[in-house]
Amino acid sequence: EVQLVESGGGSVQAGGSLQLSCVLSGFTSFGDPDMGWYRQAPGNVCELVTRIAADGDIYYVDSVKGRFTLSQDNAKRTLYLQMNSLKPEDTAVYYCAADQPFRGSWPAGLSGCGTSLELWGQGTLVTVSS
């Protein structure tokens, strides 16, 4: 079974840092996927935070540029999201996602996480207090 397993969420004060990890367990039918992170806060849409495509191109939503860094360890099949200078508005459940490569850009917003893309993790809560 192919799974995405996330870790690293938690509570931090504003200005602090957290690192999220996502391990791809198993092998997809379509080879190495594009991978990224969405987040969803209560009452909000599921928002695309960052994503790395098969060609190495990385997208960041404007609100996290300069604060969040996406990286990938292909040998460990792990995706990392380093989050610095965290703000209360970053509070959300963060979901790792994966999809077939070369299918174009991912939706900037979804009505709910867990839809539209091939694989989703279980989510990890990030809470930033002021």
ABEGO torsion letter per residue (X at the ends): XBBBBBBGBEBBBBGBBBBBBBBBBEBBAAEBBBBBBBBBBBGBBBBBABBBBAAGBBBBBAAABGABBBBBBAAAGBBBBBBBGBBAAABBBBBBBBBBBGAEBBBABBABBGBGBABBBAEBBBBBBX
